[in-house]
C-alpha cells in the first residue's frame, strides 16, 4: 500500500457490472419447460419460479421452439408464442411469436422482485400436434 491507498493490482481487486458479478458468484438462472405433442392452445405445465424473498431476479432473454410432432406435419407452419409474466402483478414482458420459434434479448433486464412468481409459458398455435419448449435466462441477486 503506497501513500495510504490500497494496492488494487496487488490485491487483485476489481469492479464488476452486475451481470458479470452474478456470473462470478454463481447466481446465473436458466429456466426451461417443454411439452411433447402439444395441441392448439396448450402450454407446458408448471412453467413458473418463485423468486426467494430478499432476492431480485433479472431476466435477460427468452427463446422458444416449435417442431411438428409427426413427420407428416413437418412441412406445415409450426406456429407458437412465448412470454414472461409476473403472475403476482400480472405484468407481461417480452412477448414473442413465430413460425418454428423465436428469441428476444432484453436491452435492459426484466426485474422480478422477491416474493413474486414468474411464469414463462410457450403456447402451441399450430393446427397439428407440436413439440414445444421455452427457455428464459438471467441472474438473481
C-alpha positions as CSV (number, residue, x, y, z in Angstrom):
1,X,0.0,0.0,0.0
2,X,1.6,3.2,-1.2
3,X,0.6,6.6,0.1
4,X,-2.2,5.1,2.3
5,X,-4.1,3.9,-0.7
6,X,-4.9,0.2,-1.3
7,X,-2.8,-1.7,-3.9
8,X,-5.7,-2.8,-6.1
9,X,-3.4,-4.6,-8.6
10,X,-1.6,-6.5,-5.8
11,X,-4.9,-7.4,-4.1
12,X,-6.4,-8.5,-7.5
13,X,-9.4,-6.4,-6.6
14,X,-11.7,-5.1,-9.3
15,X,-15.1,-3.7,-10.2
16,X,-17.7,-5.8,-12.0
17,X,-21.0,-5.0,-13.7
18,X,-24.0,-6.7,-12.1
19,X,-24.2,-9.5,-14.8
20,X,-20.5,-10.2,-14.5
21,X,-20.6,-10.3,-10.7
22,X,-23.7,-12.6,-10.8
23,X,-22.0,-15.0,-13.2
24,X,-18.8,-14.9,-11.0
25,X,-20.9,-15.6,-7.8
26,X,-22.8,-18.5,-9.4
27,X,-26.2,-16.8,-9.4
28,X,-27.0,-17.3,-13.0
29,X,-30.5,-18.6,-13.6
30,X,-31.9,-20.5,-16.6
31,X,-35.4,-21.8,-16.7
32,X,-36.7,-24.4,-19.2
33,X,-40.1,-26.1,-19.8
34,X,-41.4,-28.3,-22.6
35,X,-44.4,-30.3,-23.8
36,X,-44.5,-33.1,-26.2
37,X,-47.4,-33.4,-28.7
38,X,-49.0,-30.1,-27.6
39,X,-52.2,-29.3,-29.5
40,X,-53.5,-25.8,-30.3
41,X,-53.5,-23.6,-27.2
42,X,-51.6,-26.0,-25.0
43,X,-48.6,-24.9,-22.9
44,X,-46.1,-26.8,-20.7
45,X,-47.4,-27.5,-17.1
46,X,-45.8,-25.8,-14.1
47,X,-43.5,-23.4,-16.0
48,X,-43.0,-20.9,-13.2
49,X,-40.5,-19.8,-10.5
50,X,-41.0,-18.2,-7.1
51,X,-38.3,-15.6,-6.5
52,X,-37.0,-16.0,-3.0
53,X,-37.9,-13.2,-0.6
54,X,-34.8,-10.9,-0.2
55,X,-33.6,-11.7,-3.8
56,X,-34.3,-10.0,-7.1
57,X,-34.5,-11.9,-10.4
58,X,-33.2,-10.1,-13.5
59,X,-34.2,-11.8,-16.8
60,X,-32.0,-11.1,-19.9
61,X,-33.8,-13.1,-22.6
62,X,-36.4,-15.5,-23.8
63,X,-36.4,-18.1,-26.5
64,X,-38.8,-20.8,-27.7
65,X,-39.1,-23.6,-30.3
66,X,-42.0,-25.3,-32.0
67,X,-41.5,-28.5,-34.0
68,X,-44.0,-30.9,-35.6
69,X,-44.5,-34.0,-33.5
70,X,-45.2,-36.1,-36.6
71,X,-43.0,-36.2,-39.7
72,X,-46.1,-35.9,-41.9
73,X,-46.7,-32.3,-40.4
74,X,-43.1,-31.1,-40.8
75,X,-43.9,-29.1,-44.0
76,X,-46.8,-27.2,-42.2
77,X,-46.3,-24.0,-40.3
78,X,-45.1,-24.6,-36.7
79,X,-46.6,-21.5,-35.1
80,X,-46.2,-20.6,-31.4
81,X,-45.7,-17.8,-28.9
82,X,-44.0,-17.3,-25.6
83,X,-43.7,-14.6,-23.0
84,X,-42.7,-13.8,-19.4
85,X,-45.4,-12.9,-16.9
86,X,-45.0,-11.7,-13.2
87,X,-48.1,-13.6,-12.1
88,X,-48.2,-11.6,-8.8
89,X,-48.6,-8.3,-10.6
90,X,-50.0,-9.5,-13.9
91,X,-47.3,-7.7,-15.9
92,X,-46.4,-9.3,-19.2
93,X,-42.9,-8.9,-20.7
94,X,-41.1,-10.0,-23.9
95,X,-44.0,-11.4,-25.9
96,X,-42.5,-13.1,-29.0
97,X,-44.1,-15.3,-31.6
98,X,-43.1,-17.0,-34.7
99,X,-43.0,-20.0,-37.1
100,X,-40.7,-22.6,-35.6
101,X,-39.7,-20.4,-32.7
102,X,-38.3,-17.1,-31.7
103,X,-36.0,-15.3,-29.4
104,X,-35.7,-11.9,-27.7
105,X,-32.8,-10.5,-25.7
106,X,-33.8,-7.6,-23.5
107,X,-31.6,-4.5,-23.7
108,X,-32.5,-3.8,-20.1
109,X,-33.2,-6.8,-17.8
110,X,-36.7,-7.5,-16.7
111,X,-36.8,-7.1,-12.9
112,X,-38.9,-9.5,-10.8
113,X,-38.8,-8.8,-7.1
114,X,-38.5,-11.3,-4.3
115,X,-41.8,-13.0,-3.3
116,X,-43.2,-12.7,-6.8
117,X,-43.9,-15.7,-9.1
118,X,-42.6,-15.5,-12.6
119,X,-44.1,-17.7,-15.4
120,X,-42.7,-18.3,-18.8
121,X,-45.3,-20.1,-21.0
122,X,-44.9,-21.2,-24.6
123,X,-48.1,-21.8,-26.4
124,X,-48.7,-24.0,-29.4
125,X,-50.7,-22.2,-32.1
126,X,-50.3,-24.7,-34.9
127,X,-53.2,-26.7,-36.3
128,X,-51.4,-30.0,-35.5
129,X,-49.5,-31.6,-32.6
130,X,-46.1,-30.0,-31.9
131,X,-43.2,-30.4,-29.5
132,X,-42.7,-27.1,-27.8
133,X,-40.1,-25.7,-25.4
134,X,-39.2,-22.4,-23.8
135,X,-36.1,-21.1,-22.1
136,X,-35.6,-17.8,-20.2
137,X,-32.3,-16.7,-18.6
138,X,-30.8,-14.1,-16.4
139,X,-29.4,-13.8,-12.9
140,X,-30.5,-13.4,-9.3
141,X,-29.0,-11.2,-6.6
